[in-house]
Amino acid sequence: MALVWMLGLAAFAMGAGGQQRYGLACAAKVPEVDWLRPAVTRCFSQPNHEGAIPIAWTLDEERVPPAPGSRSIAIAVQEEYCASGRNPIPYLDKPEVAYLKRSVVINVWVHPPEGFSTCQSNPVGHLRVKLPGPLGNRTLFDGASDPPRRVKPGEDPRRPSR
């Protein structure tokens, strides 16, 4: 009986009831309850990026830095593991942008190479990410880390600060 009650509680907390209870809009994300702090729920991406792994990004220093009126930003990514020196851009999934009141969190995923790869230097890939509205005074965050890392202008895309 206790096990049935615990499973029911877990289903409530992980389902739509948990999202509404805590006022959290996860949209295309999976809520996870912190069992030590029951009022805390965090959202994690669904595994719709099958086979892909998160990749860190920085502002593209070769492009014009974003201004408050910018509706897109230029980012730079570089694979951190052996990828045979390939350009990462063709292997990226579409970036996810969380456009919040005071911040913008961008998540980028890359599909790692299959099979054997050599470990020469990997090139920096350049990508433009569209925003749902103007950047304004929002702070940019890289969602590849937990918690998301604040992106600072002038970072080296080969070694973004963590």
HUVEN-V155890 format. One record per residue. N is the residue number from 1. RES is the residue in three letters. NEAR is the number of other C-alpha atoms within 10 Angstrom. D_FIRST is the distance of its C-alpha to the first C-alpha in whole Angstrom. Layout:
# HUVEN-V155890
<<N	RES	NEAR	D_FIRST> <N	RES	NEAR	D_FIRST>>
This chain:
# HUVEN-V155890
<<1	MET	6	0> <2	ALA	7	4> <3	LEU	8	5> <4	VAL	9	5> <5	TRP	10	6> <6	MET	11	9> <7	LEU	12	10> <8	GLY	12	11> <9	LEU	13	12> <10	ALA	15	14> <11	ALA	13	15> <12	PHE	14	17> <13	ALA	22	18> <14	MET	16	20> <15	GLY	14	21> <16	ALA	15	24> <17	GLY	12	22> <18	GLY	20	22> <19	GLN	22	26> <20	GLN	12	26> <21	ARG	12	24> <22	TYR	14	27> <23	GLY	10	30> <24	LEU	15	30> <25	ALA	12	32> <26	CYS	16	31> <27	ALA	10	33> <28	ALA	11	33> <29	LYS	14	31> <30	VAL	17	27> <31	PRO	22	26> <32	GLU	17	24> <33	VAL	18	22> <34	ASP	12	23> <35	TRP	11	20> <36	LEU	7	23> <37	ARG	8	24> <38	PRO	10	22> <39	ALA	11	25> <40	VAL	12	26> <41	THR	22	26> <42	ARG	13	29> <43	CYS	16	30> <44	PHE	12	30> <45	SER	14	32> <46	GLN	11	31> <47	PRO	10	32> <48	ASN	10	35> <49	HIS	16	37> <50	GLU	10	37> <51	GLY	10	39> <52	ALA	17	40> <53	ILE	15	40> <54	PRO	18	41> <55	ILE	20	44> <56	ALA	27	46> <57	TRP	30	49> <58	THR	26	51> <59	LEU	26	54> <60	ASP	24	57> <61	GLU	16	60> <62	GLU	10	62> <63	ARG	13	61> <64	VAL	10	62> <65	PRO	14	59> <66	PRO	17	57> <67	ALA	13	58> <68	PRO	10	57> <69	GLY	11	58> <70	SER	14	56> <71	ARG	15	54> <72	SER	16	54> <73	ILE	19	54> <74	ALA	18	55> <75	ILE	20	53> <76	ALA	22	54> <77	VAL	26	51> <78	GLN	25	52> <79	GLU	24	50> <80	GLU	13	49> <81	TYR	15	48> <82	CYS	16	51> <83	ALA	21	52> <84	SER	15	55> <85	GLY	16	57> <86	ARG	19	55> <87	ASN	16	55> <88	PRO	23	52> <89	ILE	16	52> <90	PRO	10	52> <91	TYR	14	49> <92	LEU	19	47> <93	ASP	18	44> <94	LYS	12	45> <95	PRO	15	44> <96	GLU	16	42> <97	VAL	18	43> <98	ALA	15	41> <99	TYR	17	43> <100	LEU	10	42> <101	LYS	10	44> <102	ARG	11	46> <103	SER	16	45> <104	VAL	20	45> <105	VAL	20	42> <106	ILE	20	44> <107	ASN	22	41> <108	VAL	22	43> <109	TRP	21	42> <110	VAL	23	45> <111	HIS	19	44> <112	PRO	17	45> <113	PRO	15	48> <114	GLU	7	47> <115	GLY	5	49> <116	PHE	9	51> <117	SER	14	52> <118	THR	11	55> <119	CYS	12	55> <120	GLN	12	58> <121	SER	16	58> <122	ASN	19	56> <123	PRO	17	57> <124	VAL	20	56> <125	GLY	18	55> <126	HIS	21	56> <127	LEU	18	54> <128	ARG	14	54> <129	VAL	17	51> <130	LYS	15	51> <131	LEU	17	49> <132	PRO	11	48> <133	GLY	11	51> <134	PRO	16	53> <135	LEU	21	52> <136	GLY	15	53> <137	ASN	13	53> <138	ARG	15	49> <139	THR	15	48> <140	LEU	22	48> <141	PHE	22	45> <142	ASP	24	44> <143	GLY	23	40> <144	ALA	18	41> <145	SER	14	39> <146	ASP	7	37> <147	PRO	10	37> <148	PRO	15	40> <149	ARG	18	44> <150	ARG	18	46> <151	VAL	20	49> <152	LYS	14	53> <153	PRO	13	56> <154	GLY	12	58> <155	GLU	16	55> <156	ASP	16	56> <157	PRO	21	54> <158	ARG	18	54> <159	ARG	12	52> <160	PRO	18	51> <161	SER	13	50> <162	ARG	11	46>>
